[in-house]
Amino acid sequence: MLQLRNTQGPHSRRRIGRTLLASALLTAVAAVPAAAAAPQAPETTASVRGDLGSPAYQQVAHFYGAYIDAVSASTEDGGRLATSLRTFYLTPRLRSELNTWERRNHADGVLRAQNTPLAFRVTAGDSAAGHTWSTVRLTWSGGKHPTYSYLTVRSDLRTGKISGIGD
């Protein structure tokens, strides 16, 4: 039996008993296998993409924010990043359509321009038939009278990928 010295009365014994109990509980918790404590992956298609649960217009905003930053970086790495962003966020069919549009118009198909906007804003639109539409406002100049252009962006609700960009 464990004999504790310097214990003075029942209050000290209770304190020591609680300390021993807490130590035993902490030891037991530490012994639980890590696999049992690990969270399980949800059984939904939303686990395919982390932001899929967020509204589609937020996906469009994430893409345009990152894409404009990548295109603004005039280095080779910026071009590779822009290509990677297109691969991740856009459907293969849209990427093919953009390549055709860019060859014809000698401009960036995502931005529908030859240069990079100063800012952008994404507004949610309607949804139907498995798609949702967002409006992207690109700001081209500042000052009292800024210049804007507007794009309509279609997203596939099932995959979360951007499937169309139009003027």
N, C-alpha and C positions, 0 to 999 in steps of 0.2 A: 504494500500500500504506500502511496505517495504521502509523505508527511511534510507539511509546509511549516516552515519556521516563521517566526515573527508575526503570526496571525494573532490578532487581538479581538476576539469576540465573533459573534455570528455575522456581523456586517462584512467583515473582511473575508470570511469564508464564502459568502454569497458572491462577492466581487470576484474572488479567485475562481469560483465555480462558473460564473458567467464568462470569464476570460478563457477558461479551459473549453467550455462549450463552444464559444466563438471560434477558437482555434481548431477544434474538431470539425466544425462545419466548413470552415475555410479549406481545410485539408480534403474533406470529402468533395467539395465543389471543384477543387483543383484536379482531383483524380478523374473527373468525368471526361471521357474521350472528346477530343476536339470535334470529331465528326458528328457526334450527337448534338453538339451545340451549334454547328454550322447551319446557316439558313438554307432552306431548300429552294430550288428554282421554281418560280411559279409555272403552272401548267397552262399558260396562255401563249398566244402568238405574240403578245407584247414583249416577251422576253427576247425576241429577235433583235430589237433595237431599243436601246434604253429610253429614248425620248418618245417612243411611239404612243405612250399614254398621254402625252401633251397634245394640245390642239395642233392641227396640221399647219396653221399659219405660223406657229412657233418653230416648226421644222423649217419652213420657208425662211423665217427670220434668221435662224441659225446658219442656214446655207448662205444666204446673201451676205450676212455679216462676215463670215469666214472667207467667202469667195472674193468679196471686194478687197479685203485685207490682203489676200494672196495675190490678186491681180495688181494691187498697188505696189507690192514688193517687186521691183523690176529685175530681181535676180533670177537665176535659173531655178533656184529652189522654190520661188514663188510660182513659177509656171508648173512645176511638178506638183506643188500643193493644190493649185487650181484644178489640175487634171484629176488628182486623187479625190478632191471634193466632188467633182462631177461624177466620178465613178461611184462614190458612196451615196450621194443624195439623189441622183437622176437615174431614171430608167434607161436601159440600153437603147430603146427605141428613141427616146428623146435625145440622147447623146448623138445618135446617128442623124436625126433631123437637124440638130444644132450644127453639126459638121457641114451638112449641105447648105444651110442658111449662111454660115460663116464664109464658105467658099464663094457664094454668090454675092454677098454684101461686104466682104472685107472688113468685118467688124465682129465683136464678141457677141455671140448669140444669146448668152445668159443676160447680158446687160443691154443688148440691142444698141450698142454704141462702140465707137472706136476708142473712147477714153473711159476713165474711171469716175464714177459719181463721188460727190463730196459726202453724201449721206443717203440713207434709205429709210423707209418706213413700210411695215407690212400690216395690212388690215385684213381681218377675217372676212370671208364671203359666204356664199351659200354652199350647201352640200346636196348631192343627189347622185343616184346610180353608182355608188361606190367611190365617188370623187368629191373633193371639196376644192373651192376656188378661193384664192387670196389675191389681193391687189397689192402690188409693190410700187411704191412711189420712190423714184430715184431723184435726188436733188443734184443739179448740175452746176448751179451758181449760188452764191450767197448774196448778202446785202439786203436792201429793202424789197427788191423784186426778184426773188430766186426763180430759177427755171427748173421745172419738173418734167419728168416723163413717167408714164404709168404702164405697168405690165400686169397682165392677168396670168396667174400661175395656178396650174391644176395639179393637185396631189392625189395619189391613189390611197384611199383610206385603208385598204388591206395591208399594203406594204409600207406605207408612210413615205414612199419615194415621190419626187416631183416627176410628173408625167407629161407636162405641157407648159410652154411659156409662149405667150402671145402679146402683141401690142394692144 
